[in-house]
Amino acid sequence: MSKSARMNTLIRPPKVAWNPTRRRLLRAAGIDDLRAVARRAVPRVVFDYCDGAADSERSLSRARATFASTEFQPSVLRDVSVLDTSRVVLGRRQELPFALAPVGFNRMMHAAGEPAVASVAQRFGVPYSVSTLATTALADIAAAAPEGRHWFQLCFAEDRTMVKELLALAEEARFDTILLTLDTPISVPRRRDIRNGLTIPPSMSVGTFAEACGDPEPGDRGDHEAARRRLGGRAEPFPHQVPLNPVVGDERNALLCIDIHSGGEGCG
């Protein structure tokens, strides 16, 4: 092997990306870098909705501390020629032992919205949990990832007719699991959202509204337009929205998993 060939195995030139969004993502070394990119790239009202949590956010801090305290125990000198990361979750085998959690108002964050998330989940073989406050019809989400596994987070409400209608939509779209959120009768205030006016009904200031309506950066505009074309130009908001305040990060959040297509075996 020549000297130049040996050097090429040790030193590789960085990848070049002309698109500013892709260039920023290539430079991101981890979640903290991605968070910093998002903070600069999106309106504050959108960033705070994704980054914030309920009330003083103590539960969010505790959750992050718990996650940070979890460590992997390495096993060395083992045969790794054949690896299997799959697990059976609620009666079905999936490629990785986790799922994508429900987050509302996806199209507020990007024009592609929930169908894009469903496509990624399908690609990696993990379930996607669709929020009650999704901004795309459940049938359209399922159609965007026909081979994927779809769960639906149901915020339980006093209006039983509405609850039954949502369950019927989920079953019609072949969602196989319901994540039942039971803390919605008492909505804990999200302080960042209140400051930004992201309430129901909205109470955004002129400054917040102007920032939210601003044009994306020139290099990003093509990405947003391409996403809109993939969605067929649809921009109808909240086709199955439930009029509930989103409550995220509250330690009282309780999930009851019910398999609605395989005999109702629950989480056991």
Buried (B, 14 or more C-beta within 10 A) or exposed (E): EEEEEEEEEEEEEEEEBEEBBBEBEEEBEEEEEEEEBBEEBBBBBBBBBBBBBBBEBEBBEEBEEEEEEEEEEEEEEEEEEEEEEEEEBBEBEBEEEEBBEBBBBBBBBBBBBBBBBBBBBBEEBBBBBBBBBBBBBBBBBBEBBEEBBBBBBBBBBEEEEBBEEBBEBBBEBBBBBBBBBEBBEEBBEBBBBEBBBBEEEEEBEEEBBEBBEEEBEEBBEEBBEEBBEBBEEBEEEBBBBBEBBBBBBBBEBEEEBBBBEEEEEEEE
